[in-house]
Amino acid sequence: MLEAHRRGEPRLTVSLDLNLTESEVTLRPESILFPAGESLDWNSLEAVSENETNCYYVEGNALQAIKGFSEFSGRVYGLMPTASAPTMLISGIPMHRIKDTNPHQDTLQKIKAIAPLKGNVLDTTTGLGYTAIEAAKTASHVVTIEIDPMAQKIARLNPWSQALFENPKIAQVIGDAFDEIERFEAGFFSTIIHDPPMFSLAGDLYSLAFYQQAFRVLKHNGRMFHYIGDPESKSGARVTAGVIRRLQEAGFKRVVRAPRAFGLVAHKE
Ligand SMILES: C[S@@+](CC[C@H](N)C(=O)[O-])C[C@H]1O[C@@H](n2cnc3c(N)ncnc32)[C@H](O)[C@@H]1O
């Protein structure tokens, strides 16, 4: 938009929802006019173009960063753009893979590792809801748990997360997955998608006690995909070894590495 304005173009087709759809904006001398009637001055748009780690929305002709401090966790949550779907930053750490891939492809890899998804699915950590949304395309019911209300607030403002709020097959729970998992009946889920933050941010979700609960709520022949991180990295290899040991201790006899999805698939047989 800035370049087109410099060239003196009066109109431009752009994506205003992070590459999902396109719309036409009017480039006026003082400001840019959006289709819904809002406008933004050119200095504000310069500021957006200089920041590569934040997404923004326009409200009342002013810019609002999609970012917030969580009173709950004491961490800053924000939405970061990529060439594909955006990711969520927690204390500056991206919640999806963005190196040599993108959050959308990352999500598809996780789902592919345990496809086909059918019946009741538990998605232990909602985040931006990408895994829950993808799972709900084939499963009959998806329960997704998020500990931090700020994550849900960020997801509400993310165009790529809207099915999380609109798909009646998805039930959202705000709570700690470590506690919430105890509420489900034994054998209720056919599949679990476990995509926790890194070990240092959420140690409970890598514990034997949590894996025992995951084993209990899975039905016979059920499977859990467990995201861990780059298996080639030093920390990834170390965490993976500990996770495999505890999963086996919890009862998962067969634990198979899923390196393309940076995780493991644990089978309840
Ligand atoms: C890696 S992201 C999940 C990404 C998600 N699968 C997606 O597709 O967008 C991890 C999320 O887990 C949340 N979280 C951290 N600890 C949790 C807990 N104990 N219970 C539930 N959610 C938790 C974080 O707030 C964050 O939103």
The ligand as an SDF file (V2000), in Angstrom:
LIG
                    3D

 27 29  0  0  0  0  0  0  0  0999 V2000
    2.0780  -24.5180   21.2860 C   0  0  0  0  0  0  0  0  0  0  0  0
    0.6280  -23.6480   21.7440 S   0  0  0  0  0  0  0  0  0  0  0  0
   -0.6340  -24.6880   21.0930 C   0  0  0  0  0  0  0  0  0  0  0  0
   -0.8280  -24.4490   19.6140 C   0  0  0  0  0  0  0  0  0  0  0  0
   -2.1030  -25.0470   19.0910 C   0  0  0  0  0  0  0  0  0  0  0  0
   -1.9990  -26.4860   18.9430 N   0  0  0  0  0  0  0  0  0  0  0  0
   -2.4940  -24.4150   17.7740 C   0  0  0  0  0  0  0  0  0  0  0  0
   -2.7800  -25.1670   16.8320 O   0  0  0  0  0  0  0  0  0  0  0  0
   -2.5200  -23.1730   17.6550 O   0  0  0  0  0  0  0  0  0  0  0  0
    0.5270  -23.9680   23.4650 C   0  0  0  0  0  0  0  0  0  0  0  0
   -0.6620  -23.3140   24.2130 C   0  0  0  0  0  0  0  0  0  0  0  0
   -0.7920  -24.0120   25.4630 O   0  0  0  0  0  0  0  0  0  0  0  0
   -1.2430  -23.1070   26.4420 C   0  0  0  0  0  0  0  0  0  0  0  0
   -0.9640  -23.7630   27.7280 N   0  0  0  0  0  0  0  0  0  0  0  0
    0.1650  -23.7210   28.4630 C   0  0  0  0  0  0  0  0  0  0  0  0
    0.0530  -24.4950   29.5750 N   0  0  0  0  0  0  0  0  0  0  0  0
   -1.1940  -25.0590   29.5100 C   0  0  0  0  0  0  0  0  0  0  0  0
   -1.9240  -25.9260   30.3620 C   0  0  0  0  0  0  0  0  0  0  0  0
   -1.3710  -26.4060   31.4770 N   0  0  0  0  0  0  0  0  0  0  0  0
   -3.1720  -26.2850   30.0090 N   0  0  0  0  0  0  0  0  0  0  0  0
   -3.7380  -25.8060   28.8600 C   0  0  0  0  0  0  0  0  0  0  0  0
   -3.1030  -24.9530   28.0240 N   0  0  0  0  0  0  0  0  0  0  0  0
   -1.8510  -24.5910   28.3440 C   0  0  0  0  0  0  0  0  0  0  0  0
   -0.4890  -21.8200   26.1250 C   0  0  0  0  0  0  0  0  0  0  0  0
   -1.1400  -20.7080   26.6810 O   0  0  0  0  0  0  0  0  0  0  0  0
   -0.5160  -21.8360   24.5930 C   0  0  0  0  0  0  0  0  0  0  0  0
   -1.6290  -21.1400   24.1190 O   0  0  0  0  0  0  0  0  0  0  0  0
  1  2  1  0
  2  3  1  0
  2 10  1  0
  3  4  1  0
  4  5  1  0
  5  6  1  0
  5  7  1  0
  7  8  2  0
  7  9  1  0
 10 11  1  0
 11 12  1  0
 11 26  1  0
 12 13  1  0
 13 14  1  0
 13 24  1  0
 14 15  1  0
 14 23  1  0
 15 16  2  0
 16 17  1  0
 17 18  1  0
 17 23  2  0
 18 19  1  0
 18 20  2  0
 20 21  1  0
 21 22  2  0
 22 23  1  0
 24 25  1  0
 24 26  1  0
 26 27  1  0
M  CHG  2   2   1   9  -1
M  END
$$$$
